[in-house]
Amino acid sequence: MRCHVCGETLEPVVTDLPFKLSQRSIVVIRDLPVLQCRSCPEYLLEDSVMNRVEEILEAMDEETELEVVKFAA
């Protein structure tokens, strides 16, 4: 698959990404499988991964300022 920004190849990597739920609430998902561009900072989440991320985020309490959770498919 190619990067939509620079056209370089995307490669599968595992990383940690933050997601902002509200003005004061951030969830960091650890060990998240993404497709990362070799040349620029762009990344892509596959549909199945994004579906699971949405489930994780929906289950979070927006009152918590910072939550760190491990991705589990």
N, C-alpha and C positions, 0 to 999 in steps of 0.2 A: 504494500500500500504506500502511496505517496503523500507527502505533506501538502496540505492545501495552501500553505503560505509560500514555501520556497521550492517545492517539488522534489525534495530529497526523500530518501527512503525512511519510513517509520519502522522502528524496531521495538519488540516487546521488552519492557523493563518493569521492575517492581519499585514503587516509590511511595512516599507519604505526601498527601495533598490536604490542604485546609479547605473547608467549605464554610462560608458565612451564612448562618441561619437567620440572624437578625442583627440589629445594630450592635448588640453586645454579646452575641453568642457565636462561637466558632467551634466547629468539629473538625478534628484532624483524623483522617482515615489512614491508617498505617498499612503497609504491605499491599498497596493497591496496584493491580496489573494495568498498565497503560501502554499505548503505542507512542513512543517518544521519537521526535525527529532527530536525526544525526547532526543536523547543521544549525537548527534554530531552536528556541525554547518551546515550540509548539508541541502539544501532545493531544492524543485522542483517546477517549474511553469507548470501548466497544459497547454495543447495545446491552448485552447481558450484564456487563459490569455496571453500566449506568443504572440499569433497573435495580440492581442490588444496592448501589449507593443511595438511590432514592428511598428504598425501604429503610436503610440505616438512618438516613436523615429524618424521615417521617417519625421514627421511633424515639428521636432525641427530645429532651426537655429544653425548650427554648429559653428557659430561665437560667440554665447553666451557662456560665461565661465561657468555659473551655472544657471540651470533652475530647479525649483521645480514644479511638476505638480501632480494633484490628479488623481489616477486611476479611470476611469469610464468605466464599462463594456459596 
